[in-house]
Amino acid sequence: MPDTELTTKILKAVDDGLQEQIDYTAELVRLPSLRGQEATAQDFMARSMKERGYTVDRWKINVEDIQNLPGFSPVHISYDDAWNVVGSHRPNNAKGKSLILNGHIDVVPTGPLDMWTRPPFDSYVDGDWLYGRGAGDMKAGLAINLYAVDALRRLGYMPAGDIHFQSVVEEECTGNGALACLQRGYRADTAIITEPSGDRLGSAQVGVMWFQVKVRGRPAHVAYAGSGSNAIEACFPIIEALHGLEAEWNKDRHPMFHDEEHPINFVVSKIEGGDWTSSVPAWCTFDMRISCYPGQDLADVRRAVEETVAGASRKSSFLANNPPQIVYHGFQAEGYVLEGGEEGQDLLKSCHKTVYGEELQKRIFTGTTDARFYGLYANIPAMVYGPKSTEIHGFDERVSIESIRKVTQSVALFIADWCGLEKAA
Amino acid sequence: MPDTELTTKILKAVDDGLQEQIDYTAELVRLPSLRGQEATAQDFMARSMKERGYTVDRWKINVEDIQNLPGFSPVHISYDDAWNVVGSHRPNNAKGKSLILNGHIDVVPTGPLDMWTRPPFDSYVDGDWLYGRGAGDMKAGLAINLYAVDALRRLGYMPAGDIHFQSVVEEECTGNGALACLQRGYRADTAIITEPSGDRLGSAQVGVMWFQVKVRGRPAHVAYAGSGSNAIEACFPIIEALHGLEAEWNKDRHPMFHDEEHPINFVVSKIEGGDWTSSVPAWCTFDMRISCYPGQDLADVRRAVEETVAGASRKSSFLANNPPQIVYHGFQAEGYVLEGGEEGQDLLKSCHKTVYGEELQKRIFTGTTDARFYGLYANIPAMVYGPKSTEIHGFDERVSIESIRKVTQSVALFIADWCGLEKAA
């Protein structure tokens, strides 16, 4: 920890930059970086890094480079517009430890616009809240990463260790953006991911899997609906059976998830079926997102899903002979428990306590984050630590400005100690 | 009925033209006249009528012309490509009665191509069956209408009464094509619709209604699925409740439907919902086709649907405050019982018996046909009478060639008597 005088200066330097930081975050939210459309927001990030004097590495993800690495998730979409951006600060004589400050640029779809109070990309401030799709998840975090170092620079210092500012794509569907950073060789002594953890330290996260179930039917004229097999309605008992598996896994818990209300969530999140209102539908496809515990082998998870779908299908004479097809695409993400890296964790706890005046609480995630890649596949302890946000993936997503301020202060203090400081050039 | 000698000649004249008729039908099936793409098949029909010397009336349906007429069904699509074609034979001094020979050119979608033995529009003959989407429903009928008169012409005769050959669009979704024929002034003493009735006479048909139910949800990150309200799964109990109404109506039957196995069919036939696999879906829309009995007021049917949906929705705290929206589009079709026109019915029975050697059976339709427009709104008894077909709206749709032959013979005999004959010019 920096001494008291420097600490006070750093905290104030963050405050001095806060208005600019919030304006910057709002500007970033206004760039609608939905999956497949992140390129302009990534240009913005690259410019921000270049202006600060960081070495900018911008590259398009190449599936062939990463598809055989552990943690890869299969994709059915083109990566022609999937640009990662990393800005690196490399002091001439690195004395301190190195750090990855990671965030993702992609945001999830808005859903029906009429359910938003104001247009989702028209970012605005109301009271303590900054609104907009992606405000919390996680453009506030991308800005925190940059502005924590800016506060040090404002005091005439720069970190005396390597820092890699990563702005990655694909966090919301595969994590292949973070994986591509590993493949490209980025390493550090620890990583901080400023996901909206609600001022807490992510200590464990579930595994997440996406799959599609493609169900066939036997079409017929609706006038003789009994002679057909309705592919849409055939999905209902399959979904019900999968909820049975979800209930089982919620009963039989991983110890770190004992206190969570409902750690495992199986959600049917997309559905599409049928072509014509007067035909018994011949096809229906639903998408499901499921989760599992750290340590559960994904091959076992897939087997459980397949057995469940097959079991439900055997009860239909048509589906017994025309079994649904299961396609895995998107997340094939293992669970992760933050282990090791006690030195970094202790330092973050101490920085947090200085800023908040209270102990850093643990956060157990019932979703996934890119932290798993660093921790599981590169032996880099990855601490998820970010601001308070609400309605992420929902309507009127927002992030707390006071929380942004405090997290930025904690991270700036952390950097000052972890990397050390040197006089800015 | 024509005398025995003429009858024999007419039957043979149909046989003599049969190969050409089947080739013609196959050619017509090859034109993929899906809704919105009927224009080229209608050009083909118009050419066929012109070649035969009929006056061809081809016009685009104008919604404004028909939207206030009874039997109109609301549409959400453009009619920019909705062309009707009517070819009229008008003898100089009409001595006999007049006749409408109606058929529809639109076919329903094919569904997944891999479930067809051969491509759906690659019409082919195998044994007694002519295959292809629309082969039975109802391009065979359109050809029967033309070739029945061709048989008479081959003998040197033409009908001595007006005949209007109608090739209409929109039968599969609204019936607005047939309605537009009425609006344009086409009338006759009776109508025959050569829908695939399986060599039987349509005596009653259900009413049919299409509607969409738009269900909202409260989205959230799937990690906290419990805090959201899943719009897709919210549809399931609503669909179940609608099936309850279906069961009620199947119990409490219209007398003409007593012997049908399951006259009323409520079918969820299309569904779409959700945007993102890791968001609790905020919206889901399903399409349903339902049916009702002749005499049931459609306003009462809509009320029953609305009460059922509202009742199921009240059980969800979210839907109770965010009630699903019901949108009516497509069929708003009343049921119809063939009444009156005994002279025409008796004649058709007698022609049928001559050809088939057995009595004409009644056919009760659990679907709708355009017959309702003529019978309910123009006082024209409309007889649905056509060939045997199977898998209509399904895969490997096909129509029996032997049945086509016999129906064409019956209709030719009917015309010879109903309209009378005069020497062809």
Contacts between the chains, C-beta under 8 A, distances in Angstrom:
chain1	res1	chain2	res2	distance
A	108	B	275	7.9
A	108	B	276	4.9
A	108	B	278	6.8
A	108	B	279	5.7
A	109	B	275	4.1
A	109	B	276	4.9
A	109	B	279	7.2
A	111	B	219	5.4
A	111	B	275	5.9
A	111	B	279	7.1
A	111	B	282	4.0
A	111	B	283	6.9
A	112	B	216	7.5
A	112	B	282	5.9
A	112	B	283	5.6
A	115	B	216	7.5
A	115	B	282	6.5
A	137	B	221	7.9
A	172	B	276	7.6
A	172	B	278	6.4
A	173	B	277	7.2
A	173	B	278	7.4
A	206	B	223	7.7
A	208	B	278	7.5
A	210	B	277	4.8
A	210	B	278	7.6
A	216	B	112	7.6
A	216	B	115	7.5
A	218	B	394	7.4
A	219	B	111	5.4
A	219	B	393	6.2
A	219	B	394	4.7
A	219	B	395	6.6
A	220	B	391	7.5
A	220	B	393	6.2
A	220	B	394	5.1
A	221	B	137	7.9
A	221	B	367	6.0
A	221	B	392	5.2
A	221	B	393	4.0
A	221	B	394	7.3
A	222	B	265	5.5
A	222	B	267	4.4
A	222	B	269	6.6
A	222	B	289	4.9
A	222	B	291	8.0
A	222	B	367	6.9
A	222	B	393	7.4
A	223	B	206	7.7
A	223	B	265	6.5
A	223	B	291	7.6
A	223	B	365	6.8
A	223	B	366	4.2
A	223	B	367	3.2
A	224	B	265	7.5
A	224	B	366	6.7
A	225	B	262	7.5
A	225	B	265	4.0
A	225	B	267	4.9
A	226	B	261	6.9
A	226	B	262	5.2
A	226	B	265	7.5
A	228	B	394	7.3
A	230	B	267	6.8
A	230	B	268	6.9
A	232	B	268	5.3
A	232	B	269	7.4
A	232	B	270	7.8
A	232	B	271	5.2
A	232	B	286	7.5
A	233	B	239	7.3
A	233	B	268	6.3
A	236	B	236	5.5
A	239	B	233	7.3
A	261	B	226	6.9
A	262	B	225	7.5
A	262	B	226	5.2
A	265	B	222	5.5
A	265	B	223	6.5
A	265	B	224	7.5
A	265	B	225	4.0
A	265	B	226	7.5
A	267	B	222	4.4
A	267	B	225	4.9
A	267	B	230	6.8
A	267	B	278	8.0
A	267	B	280	5.9
A	268	B	230	6.9
A	268	B	232	5.3
A	268	B	233	6.3
A	268	B	274	8.0
A	268	B	281	7.7
A	269	B	222	6.6
A	269	B	232	7.4
A	269	B	274	4.9
A	269	B	276	6.6
A	269	B	277	4.9
A	269	B	278	6.9
A	269	B	279	6.1
A	269	B	280	6.8
A	269	B	281	5.3
A	270	B	232	7.8
A	270	B	273	6.8
A	270	B	274	3.8
A	270	B	275	7.1
A	270	B	276	7.4
A	270	B	277	6.2
A	270	B	281	6.7
A	271	B	232	5.2
A	271	B	271	5.6
A	271	B	272	6.9
A	271	B	273	5.1
A	271	B	274	6.4
A	271	B	281	7.9
A	271	B	284	6.8
A	272	B	271	6.9
A	272	B	272	5.0
A	272	B	273	7.8
A	273	B	270	6.7
A	273	B	271	5.0
A	273	B	272	7.8
A	274	B	268	7.9
A	274	B	269	4.9
A	274	B	270	3.8
A	274	B	271	6.4
A	274	B	287	7.2
A	275	B	108	7.9
A	275	B	109	4.1
A	275	B	111	5.9
A	275	B	270	7.1
A	276	B	108	4.9
A	276	B	109	4.9
A	276	B	172	7.6
A	276	B	269	6.6
A	276	B	270	7.5
A	276	B	393	7.3
A	277	B	173	7.2
A	277	B	210	4.8
A	277	B	269	4.9
A	277	B	270	6.2
A	277	B	287	4.8
A	277	B	288	7.6
A	277	B	289	5.0
A	277	B	330	6.0
A	277	B	331	7.9
A	278	B	108	6.8
A	278	B	172	6.4
A	278	B	173	7.4
A	278	B	208	7.5
A	278	B	210	7.6
A	278	B	267	8.0
A	278	B	269	6.9
A	278	B	289	5.2
A	278	B	331	7.6
A	278	B	367	7.5
A	278	B	393	6.8
A	279	B	108	5.7
A	279	B	109	7.2
A	279	B	111	7.1
A	279	B	269	6.1
A	279	B	393	4.4
A	279	B	394	7.8
A	280	B	267	5.9
A	280	B	269	6.8
A	280	B	393	7.5
A	281	B	268	7.7
A	281	B	269	5.3
A	281	B	270	6.8
A	281	B	271	7.9
A	282	B	111	4.0
A	282	B	112	6.0
A	282	B	115	6.5
A	282	B	395	7.5
A	283	B	111	6.9
A	283	B	112	5.6
A	284	B	271	6.8
A	286	B	232	7.6
A	287	B	274	7.1
A	287	B	277	4.8
A	288	B	277	7.6
A	289	B	222	4.9
A	289	B	277	5.0
A	289	B	278	5.1
A	291	B	223	7.6
A	330	B	277	6.0
A	331	B	277	7.9
A	331	B	278	7.6
A	365	B	223	6.8
A	366	B	223	4.2
A	366	B	224	6.7
A	367	B	221	6.0
A	367	B	222	6.9
A	367	B	223	3.2
A	367	B	278	7.5
A	391	B	220	7.5
A	392	B	221	5.2
A	393	B	219	6.2
A	393	B	220	6.2
A	393	B	221	4.0
A	393	B	222	7.4
A	393	B	276	7.4
A	393	B	278	6.8
A	393	B	279	4.4
A	393	B	280	7.5
A	394	B	218	7.4
A	394	B	219	4.6
A	394	B	220	5.1
A	394	B	221	7.3
A	394	B	228	7.3
A	394	B	279	7.7
A	395	B	219	6.6
A	395	B	282	7.5
